[in-house]
Amino acid sequence: MIGALAKELGWLLSKVAPEAVAPEWRGAALERLIRECAACSLLGRRQHHYAAAAGKQAGGRNTAHGMRTLCAIVRCAQDDVFAPLDALCSDAGENPAGSCDGSRRRRRPRKRIHSVRQAPPLEQRFEGKLPAGLRVIVVGAGVAGLKAAVELQRAGAEVVVLEGSERLGGRICTQVIGPKGRERPVDLGATFVCGTSRVPPVNPIFRFAVDELGLSLAPKRREGPRANTFYDRSLRPIPQAEVDEAEEMYAEILDAIMEEGERASADEPMASAVARLISERKLSPVQGDIVNSYMSDLYATTMDKISLKGAIAYGYDGLHELVRGGYQQVVDALVQGVTSKAEPRFPVTDIRFKHYVKIVRLTDTGVDCVTDVDGDQRTLNADCAVLTFPLGVLKSGDVEFSPELPRFKREAIEALDMGTENRVAMLFEKVFWPEDVHFLRPVLGRYTFANLHALGVDRVLCAWIRPEAVPQLETWSKEEIMADVERLLKCMFNEAYEAPLAYEVTYWLSNKFSYGSYSFVPVGATQEDFDRLAWPVCGVPDLDEQQAVCKGQLLNAKTRLFFAGEATHKEDAYTVHGAYESGSREANRICHWWSKNHQQLRQGLGDKV
């Protein structure tokens, strides 16, 4: 059977058009590989492939794939031998955005468990100018709120943005750390553009950041020698051969999780599936530690809380890449009203900081938002409101709704949950850790380390606090947390360790403006709860019941509350591009709503439907 698969792969490679083969594999190198496929009888976990045919000078690598099906073998050939579709879609000679340091190898993203993403159905975008008079309150100056504000202003609406904190960006938080003259911008919240392929559909935040703003990205690696150094239970580096074997098993387990997740019930936790799949593969203790470390670092909560089925999400193809200079550049561009190079700007000029919304009240004439401004209560009125409260804030009960939200909305808020990804960002005088490796992963303990230095943030190492340790460490002071990280680094690097020049610690779980980092589907919930969180609200019980029947498509003169944010985007929850798209979605929905109902609303007939 194994030999037959190798021969089928050889036959397939012989049929590939030359332009679809990576340059280093064209000609004699590919011919040698096809001959080796014809002679191969050992295709499997311990057999190294491709390297013998191509050699290091031709881009080959010494990698064991561990594949047992033709589909899986072809996938590896796509990763290693075929030219990325990104490159085929780019101008000749141009290194496509999203490639790894000039490498043409295409890697599958591993941050999320992916299904194949289908191009979304085209929604009718509102064009032209709105009938005069629309007043909108946008609650929240994160990506979703700012995108909605820009699009509404572009259409002619009068927009006020209410932001409870003293800064822009929400869960994007780029902070400059370090002494004067040696400062470094470090993202303490959202960090990566998730999916940077040029193959349609293209990630809108990638297109906006790179094509419209001209920002530079740096791809992170999750697998392979330059991706990770693992440290065993005694904090000694694990040999690369052992890591290669474990990474192979990890890839197989992810594939199996995706297949099982498609048919799992909502009540099955991720943890039970992972434990079973690891036990079936009879991994060594060290390999088991590596795989468990990988899996625990995937999510912002523990695996026993995550629904296996709910973790199977759609995502844009391509790499995950850090925004050089910080994600705040995207936020700043939105405030400046940038939409594209070809369109005029529509700056968001009325942003009111420290306006913490405590009450959202529906009235006969629109929406009242009652805010707390340093203890002073103020009320603002508008025709409608875009609410971008993070899920954690909605779950906290800090915001009062009058009348109360409809049952479908309350049930969605209760069903979904928030995860937390806290960080300790450290700037050092010099690099004492492996310079080129992207992640330093102790298999046990409270921290894994992202080497931002390797991604272009000079001399910065960032400890990511693992989910199981977050609740405890949120009760510690910054000094206590830094001392704990320091003890670990001293054990890992001994006398080479030096104290940081500066550091910063996040406390997203207790931050009253978010109560967490991003949403997830817990055991018992479904991805459809993200949809329900997005549906508009009228405040009239009978009409809101109809909204549940119409799956959020009901718009009438009584519709006043619109919801955006990453947790309202089923396909792209817990991403920046999900928040960005949701803001655009709700702005478009409001434009159609106002265009259809403005005469009735302006004549004071909003109570008649």
C-alpha positions in Angstrom: 0.0 0.0 0.0 2.8 2.4 0.9 4.7 1.8 -2.3 1.5 2.3 -4.3 0.9 5.7 -2.6 4.4 6.8 -3.5 3.9 5.7 -7.1 0.6 7.7 -7.3 2.4 10.7 -5.9 5.1 10.3 -8.6 2.5 10.1 -11.3 0.8 13.2 -9.9 4.0 15.2 -9.9 4.7 14.2 -13.5 1.4 15.8 -14.5 1.9 19.2 -12.8 2.4 22.2 -15.1 6.0 23.6 -14.8 4.8 27.0 -13.7 3.0 25.3 -10.7 6.3 23.9 -9.4 8.5 26.0 -7.1 11.6 27.2 -9.0 14.1 25.2 -6.9 12.2 22.0 -7.9 11.9 22.5 -11.6 13.9 20.4 -14.1 16.3 17.7 -12.9 15.4 18.0 -9.2 11.7 17.1 -9.9 12.7 14.3 -12.2 14.9 12.8 -9.5 12.0 13.1 -7.0 9.7 11.3 -9.4 12.2 8.5 -9.9 12.5 8.1 -6.1 8.8 8.0 -5.7 8.7 5.1 -8.2 11.3 3.2 -6.2 10.0 4.2 -2.7 8.7 1.5 -0.4 9.2 3.2 3.0 6.9 6.2 2.8 5.9 6.9 6.4 6.8 8.4 9.7 10.5 7.7 9.9 11.3 8.1 6.2 12.8 11.5 5.2 11.4 12.8 2.0 12.3 15.3 -0.7 15.8 16.1 0.8 17.6 13.4 -1.1 16.2 14.5 -4.4 16.7 18.2 -4.1 19.5 18.7 -1.6 19.9 21.7 0.6 21.0 23.9 -2.3 17.7 23.2 -4.0 15.5 24.0 -1.0 15.0 20.4 0.2 14.6 19.7 3.8 15.2 16.8 6.1 11.6 16.3 7.3 9.6 13.2 8.3 6.0 13.6 7.3 4.3 10.5 8.8 1.5 10.4 6.3 -0.6 7.4 5.6 -3.0 8.6 2.8 -2.5 10.0 -0.7 -4.4 13.1 0.3 -2.0 13.8 3.2 1.0 13.1 1.1 -0.2 15.4 -1.7 -0.7 18.1 1.0 2.9 17.8 2.0 4.0 18.0 -1.6 1.9 21.2 -1.9 3.8 22.6 1.1 7.2 21.7 -0.1 7.3 21.2 -3.9 4.5 23.2 -5.5 4.8 26.9 -6.0 2.4 28.8 -3.7 -0.7 30.1 -5.3 0.2 33.4 -3.8 3.3 33.5 -6.0 1.3 32.5 -9.1 -1.1 35.4 -8.5 1.7 37.9 -8.0 3.6 39.9 -10.5 6.6 38.1 -12.0 9.7 38.5 -9.8 7.8 40.0 -6.9 8.1 38.4 -3.5 4.4 38.0 -2.4 3.4 39.5 0.9 3.0 36.6 3.4 6.1 34.7 2.3 8.7 33.5 4.9 11.9 35.5 4.4 11.8 35.0 0.7 10.9 31.3 0.9 8.2 30.2 -1.4 7.0 27.4 0.8 3.4 27.8 1.8 2.5 26.8 5.3 -0.9 26.0 6.7 -2.0 28.3 9.6 -2.1 26.5 12.9 -3.6 29.2 15.2 -7.1 27.9 14.5 -8.5 24.6 13.5 -9.6 25.4 9.9 -12.1 24.1 7.5 -11.9 25.2 3.9 -13.2 28.8 3.7 -15.7 29.5 1.1 -16.0 32.9 -0.4 -18.8 34.7 1.5 -22.0 35.7 -0.4 -21.8 39.2 -1.8 -23.9 41.5 0.3 -25.4 44.6 -1.3 -23.2 47.5 -0.2 -25.0 50.8 0.3 -23.7 53.3 -2.3 -24.2 57.0 -2.5 -25.4 59.4 0.2 -28.0 58.8 2.9 -31.1 60.9 3.2 -30.2 63.7 5.6 -30.6 63.6 9.4 -29.3 60.2 10.6 -27.6 60.5 14.0 -25.7 57.4 15.3 -24.0 56.6 18.6 -21.2 54.2 18.3 -20.2 52.6 21.6 -16.5 51.6 21.6 -13.5 53.0 19.8 -12.0 49.6 18.9 -11.6 48.3 15.3 -15.3 47.4 15.0 -16.6 50.7 16.3 -14.1 52.9 14.3 -14.8 51.0 11.0 -18.6 51.4 11.5 -18.1 55.1 12.3 -16.0 55.7 9.1 -18.4 53.9 6.9 -21.4 55.8 8.4 -19.7 59.1 8.0 -18.8 58.3 4.4 -22.5 57.8 3.8 -23.4 61.1 5.4 -24.4 60.2 8.9 -23.6 62.3 12.0 -21.6 60.0 14.3 -20.6 60.2 18.0 -18.2 57.6 19.3 -18.3 56.9 23.1 -15.2 55.3 24.5 -15.1 54.3 28.2 -11.3 54.2 28.5 -8.7 57.0 27.8 -7.3 55.4 24.6 -8.2 54.1 21.1 -8.0 50.6 19.9 -9.9 48.4 22.4 -8.2 45.1 22.6 -5.5 46.4 20.2 -3.0 47.9 22.6 0.4 48.9 21.2 2.6 50.2 24.0 6.0 51.8 23.8 8.4 50.3 26.4 12.0 51.1 27.2 14.1 54.1 28.2 14.3 57.2 26.0 16.2 56.5 22.9 15.7 52.8 23.1 11.9 52.5 23.0 10.2 49.6 21.3 6.5 49.4 20.2 5.0 46.2 21.5 1.5 44.8 21.0 0.0 43.8 24.3 -3.3 42.7 22.8 -4.0 41.6 19.2 -0.6 41.1 17.5 -1.0 39.1 14.3 -2.8 39.4 11.0 -4.3 36.0 10.8 -4.3 34.8 7.1 -2.1 36.7 4.6 -2.6 34.7 1.4 -3.3 36.5 -1.9 -5.6 33.7 -3.0 -9.2 35.0 -2.9 -11.0 35.5 -0.6 -8.3 37.8 0.8 -8.3 38.9 4.4 -9.7 42.5 4.5 -7.4 43.6 7.4 -4.4 42.2 5.5 -5.5 44.1 2.3 -6.1 47.3 4.4 -2.8 47.1 6.3 -0.5 46.2 3.4 -2.2 47.5 0.3 -3.8 50.7 1.6 -1.5 51.6 4.5 1.8 50.1 3.2 2.6 48.5 6.5 5.3 45.8 6.8 4.5 42.4 8.2 6.7 39.6 9.7 5.5 36.0 9.5 5.7 33.8 12.6 6.5 30.2 12.4 4.9 27.5 14.6 6.6 24.4 13.3 10.2 23.4 12.3 13.7 24.1 13.7 13.4 27.9 13.4 10.0 27.9 14.9 10.5 26.4 18.3 12.9 25.4 21.0 11.2 23.1 23.5 12.4 22.7 27.1 11.8 19.5 29.0 10.5 19.2 32.6 14.1 20.0 33.8 14.2 23.0 31.5 16.8 21.4 29.2 16.4 21.9 25.4 14.8 18.9 23.8 16.8 17.5 20.8 15.4 18.6 17.5 14.9 15.0 16.3 12.5 14.4 19.1 10.7 17.7 18.4 10.4 16.7 14.7 8.7 13.5 15.6 6.3 15.2 18.0 5.5 17.9 15.5 4.5 15.2 13.1 2.2 13.7 15.6 0.8 17.1 16.4 0.0 17.7 12.8 -1.8 14.4 12.6 -3.8 15.1 15.7 -4.9 18.5 14.4 -6.1 16.9 11.2 -8.0 14.2 13.2 -9.5 16.9 15.5 -10.8 18.8 12.4 -12.4 15.6 11.1 -13.9 14.6 14.4 -15.0 18.1 15.2 -17.2 18.3 12.1 -19.3 15.4 13.5 -19.0 16.0 17.2 -21.8 17.1 19.5 -21.7 20.5 21.2 -21.1 18.9 24.5 -17.8 17.2 23.7 -14.8 19.1 25.1 -11.6 19.6 23.2 -9.6 18.1 26.1 -11.2 14.6 25.9 -10.5 14.4 22.1 -6.9 15.5 22.4 -6.2 13.0 25.3 -7.7 10.1 23.3 -5.8 11.0 20.1 -2.5 11.2 22.0 -3.1 7.9 23.7 -3.9 6.2 20.4 -0.5 7.2 19.0 1.5 5.9 21.9 3.8 8.9 22.1 6.8 8.8 24.3 6.5 10.9 27.5 8.6 13.7 26.0 6.6 13.7 22.8 3.4 13.8 24.8 4.7 16.8 26.7 5.5 18.6 23.4 2.1 17.9 21.9 0.3 19.0 25.1 2.4 22.1 25.2 1.5 22.9 21.6 -2.2 22.4 22.3 -2.3 24.4 25.5 -0.7 27.3 23.7 -3.3 27.3 20.9 -6.2 28.8 22.9 -6.9 31.6 25.4 -8.6 29.2 27.7 -8.1 25.6 28.9 -9.1 22.8 26.6 -11.6 21.3 29.0 -13.7 24.5 28.5 -13.6 24.6 24.7 -16.2 22.8 22.5 -14.6 20.4 20.0 -17.2 21.2 17.5 -17.1 24.9 18.2 -13.4 25.1 17.6 -13.7 24.1 14.0 -13.8 27.5 12.4 -13.3 29.1 9.1 -10.2 31.3 8.6 -8.4 33.1 5.8 -5.6 31.1 4.2 -2.0 31.9 4.7 0.4 32.8 7.4 -0.1 34.7 10.7 2.1 37.8 10.6 3.1 40.5 13.1 2.5 44.1 12.2 5.9 45.8 12.3 5.6 49.0 14.3 2.5 47.8 16.0 -1.2 47.2 15.2 -2.0 50.7 16.5 -1.1 52.0 13.1 -4.3 50.3 11.8 -6.4 52.0 14.5 -4.8 55.4 13.8 -5.6 55.0 10.1 -9.2 54.3 10.8 -9.5 57.4 13.1 -8.1 59.4 10.2 -10.9 58.1 8.0 -8.8 56.0 5.6 -10.8 53.6 3.5 -8.7 53.2 0.4 -6.1 55.1 -1.5 -8.7 55.9 -4.2 -11.4 57.3 -1.9 -11.4 60.6 0.2 -10.9 60.3 3.9 -13.7 60.6 6.4 -12.0 61.3 9.8 -13.8 60.3 13.0 -13.7 63.7 14.7 -16.2 63.3 17.6 -14.7 60.6 19.9 -15.6 61.2 23.6 -13.2 59.4 25.9 -13.9 58.3 29.5 -17.6 58.1 28.6 -18.4 54.7 30.2 -21.9 53.6 29.0 -23.9 52.3 31.9 -27.4 52.3 30.5 -28.8 51.8 27.0 -32.4 52.8 26.8 -34.8 52.5 23.9 -37.2 55.5 23.5 -40.0 56.5 21.2 -37.5 58.8 19.3 -34.4 56.5 19.2 -31.8 55.4 21.7 -30.5 57.0 24.9 -27.0 56.1 26.1 -26.4 57.1 29.7 -22.7 57.5 30.5 -20.6 57.8 33.6 -17.9 60.5 33.1 -15.8 60.7 36.2 -18.9 60.2 38.3 -21.0 62.7 36.3 -24.0 61.1 34.6 -24.6 62.3 31.0 -27.2 61.2 28.5 -26.9 61.3 24.7 -29.6 60.5 22.2 -29.5 59.3 18.6 -31.7 57.6 16.0 -29.8 54.3 16.6 -26.7 52.9 18.2 -23.9 50.5 17.2 -22.9 48.6 20.3 -19.4 47.0 20.2 -19.3 46.0 23.8 -16.8 43.0 24.2 -18.6 39.8 25.1 -17.0 40.0 28.6 -18.7 43.3 29.3 -22.0 42.0 28.2 -21.6 39.0 30.4 -20.6 41.1 33.4 -23.9 42.8 33.7 -22.2 46.2 34.0 -24.5 47.6 31.3 -28.2 47.9 31.9 -30.6 47.6 28.9 -34.1 49.1 29.1 -36.1 47.2 28.1 -34.0 44.1 28.7 -32.5 42.4 25.7 -34.6 39.8 24.0 -34.3 36.2 25.0 -32.3 35.1 21.9 -29.7 37.8 22.8 -29.5 36.9 26.5 -29.1 33.2 25.7 -26.2 33.9 23.3 -24.4 36.1 25.8 -24.8 33.4 28.4 -23.8 30.6 26.1 -20.5 32.0 24.8 -17.5 32.8 26.9 -14.3 34.9 27.0 -10.7 33.7 27.1 -7.7 35.7 28.3 -4.2 35.9 26.9 -2.0 37.9 29.2 1.5 38.9 28.5 4.8 40.1 30.0 6.7 42.1 27.4 10.4 42.6 28.3 13.0 44.8 26.6 16.6 43.7 27.3 20.0 45.2 26.8 21.2 42.2 24.8 19.8 39.0 23.5 20.7 36.0 25.7 18.2 33.5 24.2 18.2 31.8 20.8 18.0 34.7 18.4 16.3 33.1 15.4 13.8 30.8 17.0 10.3 32.2 17.1 9.0 30.5 20.3 10.7 29.1 23.4 8.3 26.6 24.9 8.8 25.0 28.3 6.6 21.9 28.2 5.3 22.6 31.7 4.8 25.8 33.7 2.9 29.1 33.5 4.6 30.6 30.5 5.6 30.2 26.9 7.8 32.8 25.2 7.4 34.6 21.9 10.7 35.8 20.6 9.6 39.1 19.1 13.3 39.9 18.4 13.2 37.3 15.6 10.2 39.1 14.2 11.9 42.5 14.1 11.1 43.9 17.5 14.7 44.3 18.6 15.7 42.7 21.9 12.1 42.1 23.0 11.0 38.8 24.6 7.4 38.3 25.5 6.1 35.8 28.0 2.6 34.6 27.2 0.8 33.5 30.3 -0.8 30.1 29.8 -4.6 30.0 30.3 -4.6 27.8 33.4 -2.4 30.3 35.2 -4.3 33.5 34.3 -6.8 33.6 37.2 -4.1 33.2 39.8 -1.6 35.6 38.2 -4.3 38.3 37.8 -4.2 38.6 41.6 -0.4 39.2 41.6 1.3 42.6 41.3 3.4 43.4 38.2 6.5 43.0 40.3 5.5 39.6 41.5 4.8 38.4 38.0 8.1 39.7 36.7 10.0 38.0 39.5 8.3 34.7 38.6 9.2 35.1 35.0 12.7 36.0 36.0 13.1 32.8 38.0 12.1 30.7 35.0 14.5 32.5 32.6 17.4 32.1 35.1 16.8 28.4 35.1 16.6 28.2 31.3 19.7 30.4 30.6 21.7 30.4 33.9 24.3 33.2 34.1 23.5 34.5 30.6 20.3 36.0 31.9 20.2 39.8 32.6 17.4 41.8 34.0 15.2 43.7 31.5 15.6 47.4 30.9 11.8 47.7 31.0 8.7 45.5 31.1 5.0 45.6 31.0 2.3 43.2 32.2 -1.3 42.9 31.0 -4.4 42.2 33.1 -7.1 41.6 30.5 -9.3 39.4 32.6 -9.9 42.1 35.2 -10.0 45.0 32.7 -13.5 46.5 33.1 -13.5 47.6 29.4 -13.2 44.0 28.1 -13.1 41.3 30.9 -10.9 39.1 28.7 -9.1 39.0 25.4 -11.5 37.4 22.9 -14.5 35.0 22.7 -14.7 31.3 22.2 -17.3 28.6 22.0 -17.5 26.7 25.3 -18.8 23.2 25.8 -22.6 23.2 25.3 -22.6 26.3 23.0 -22.5 26.5 19.2 -21.1 28.9 16.6 -24.7 30.0 15.8 -24.6 31.9 19.1 -22.2 34.3 17.4 -24.9 35.0 14.8 -27.5 35.6 17.5 -25.2 38.0 19.2 -25.1 40.0 15.9 -28.9 40.2 15.3 -30.4 43.7 15.6 -32.9 44.6 18.4 -36.2 46.5 18.3 -37.1 46.4 22.0 -40.6 45.3 21.1 -41.1 41.7 22.3 -43.3 40.5 19.5 -41.0 42.0 16.8 -37.8 40.6 18.5 -39.4 37.2 18.5 -39.9 37.6 14.8 -36.2 38.5 14.6 -35.3 35.1 16.0 -37.5 33.5 13.3 -36.0 35.6 10.5 -32.4 34.8 11.6 -31.6 38.5 12.1 -32.9 39.7 8.7 -35.8 41.7 10.1 -35.4 45.5 9.8 -38.2 48.0 10.4 -38.7 51.5 11.8 -38.5 50.2 15.4 -35.1 48.6 14.9 -32.6 50.7 16.9 -29.8 48.6 18.3 -27.1 47.1 16.1 -24.3 44.9 17.4 -20.7 44.6 16.1 -17.4 43.2 17.4 -15.4 40.0 17.0 -17.9 38.0 19.0 -20.6 38.9 16.5 -18.8 37.3 13.5 -19.4 33.6 13.3 -16.8 32.8 10.6 -14.0 35.0 12.1 -14.7 35.4 15.8 -11.7 36.2 18.0 -9.8 38.0 15.2 -9.2 41.6 14.3 -10.5 41.1 10.8 -13.7 39.6 12.3 -14.2 42.9 14.2 -13.3 45.0 11.2 -15.8 43.1 9.0 -18.5 43.3 11.6 -18.2 47.1 11.8 -18.6 47.4 8.1 -21.5 45.0 8.1 -23.5 47.0 10.7 -22.8 50.3 9.0 -24.1 48.9 5.8 -27.2 47.5 7.6 -27.9 50.9 9.2 -27.6 52.7 5.9 -30.2 50.4 4.3 -32.4 50.7 7.4 -32.3 54.5 7.3 -32.8 54.8 3.6 -35.9 52.7 3.8 -37.4 54.1 7.0 -36.2 57.7 7.3 -39.5 59.4 6.2 -41.5 57.4 8.6 -39.1 58.1 11.4 -38.8 61.8 10.7 -42.6 62.1 10.6 -42.8 60.8 14.1 -44.4 57.5 13.0 -41.6 55.3 14.3 -44.1 53.5 16.6 -46.1 52.2 13.6 -44.6 49.2 11.9 
